[in-house]
Amino acid sequence: MALVLLVFSYGLYHSVLKNKELKESSEYTTGVITKKYRIPQRGYYVHYDYNVGDKVFEGSQNISKEIELKDVNNGDRFQVKYSSESPNYSELLFDKKINNE
């Protein structure tokens, strides 16, 4: 039981820290969808890559019910908000799709 509580507490702490970092020190870049997948009982997710300087970072995010699954495909580009203090903290902005030209 203690282990479950510890894992839950860590997850909650990590989520709060990520949101704080993104709110207080956010920058923007372009991310590219590299994979779309489903986790049973949890829904659909995307994996994306984004560059900060000369480093490539990876992120994953669930596809909310407001987003049509068919409207998100591998290779699609979206704006990504990331923390300038901790660039591994990021959020893909589904409402900021970058049209491939």
C-alpha positions, 0 to 999 in steps of 0.5 A, spaced: 500 500 500 505 504 501 508 503 494 502 505 491 501 511 495 509 513 493 508 512 486 501 516 486 504 522 490 510 522 485 506 522 479 502 528 482 508 532 484 511 531 477 504 533 474 504 540 478 511 541 477 511 540 470 504 545 469 508 550 474 514 550 469 510 551 463 506 557 466 512 560 469 517 559 463 514 557 457 517 558 450 514 555 443 517 551 438 514 546 432 513 539 434 512 533 429 507 527 430 511 521 430 506 515 432 499 515 434 497 509 439 492 507 444 492 505 451 486 500 453 482 503 458 486 510 457 484 512 450 489 515 444 495 518 445 500 521 440 508 521 441 512 527 438 519 530 437 521 537 438 527 541 437 530 546 442 536 549 440 540 543 437 537 538 442 531 533 440 526 532 445 520 527 445 513 528 448 507 524 449 500 526 450 493 524 450 488 526 445 482 529 448 475 528 446 475 534 443 480 532 438 478 528 432 482 522 432 482 522 424 485 529 424 491 527 427 496 523 423 504 521 423 508 527 420 503 533 422 506 539 425 503 542 431 506 548 436 509 545 442 509 549 448 516 547 453 519 550 459 525 554 457 528 552 464 526 544 463 525 543 456 523 536 457 517 539 460 512 540 454 505 540 451 503 539 444 498 545 442 492 541 438 489 547 436 495 550 433 496 546 427 501 548 422 499 546 415 504 542 411 506 546 405 
